[in-house]
Amino acid sequence: MTEEIREYKGGIEMAVVCSDLSLLESINALLRQSGMIGVRGEDGVVHYIIDGRQNRPRASAAVTALVGGYPCGKVEEEFLDACLKSVFREFGLNMSLIGTTVLMDAVKSIYLSGLKVPVSMKTIYMSAARSYKMTFSQIERDVRYAVKNSTFSGMRTRNIVQSLVTRTGRRLKFGTEGP
C-alpha cells in the first residue's frame, strides 16, 4: 500500500510506503495526534512529516519553528508560548510585569494540564509565591497591578484567567486567523 501527497508547484512531496494497512493507520493517527513526525534517516538527518490537513496555521507555525532552528521537542511549547504572548498583548497586558508573568504561567499550566480554572485564585497565587520566592500578598498585588493597566481593568482575576485560557485555546486551534 502506498499513500502519496504531492504538490509539484511548491516542491512538496511525501510518500509513505508500507505493506500493512495498520501501519499506515498508525502513522496517520500519530500525525493527527501530534501534528508532525520526525524520522531520522541513515545519514543522521531528521526528515519531518507535518500534517496540514486539518489545521493549516498550526502546521505553518511548526514549519516556521523548525526552519527557525528550534529543537524538535520544543515546537509545540514554542507555538504555545507565541500564542500566549499574542493573546496577552491583545488584551494590553504588559509582558514586563511580574503579575503578567504569573498570569501567563497560570494560563499555560491550566491549558497544558487540561484542568479547569480553580474556583479561587488562592491556589494559583500560592503556587506562584513558592515559584518566585515571594509572599502571597506580593503576588496578589503584582497581578492586580498588571490587570489594572490592561483592558481587563475592573474584572475579577478568575474571570480574566478563564478568558485568557479560552482565547489561547482558540488561537492554538485557528492560529492568528481565528475568531
Secondary structure, DSSP 8 states (H G I E B T S, - for coil): -EEEEEETTTTEEEEEE-S-HHHHHHHHHHHHHHSEEEEE-TTS-EEEEE--SS-HHHHHHHHHHHHTT--GGGHHHHHHHHHHHHHHHHTT--TTSHHHHHHHHHHHHHHHHT----SSTHHHHHHHHHHHT--HHHHHHHHHHHHHTSTTTTS-HHHHHHHHHHHHHHHHHHGGG--
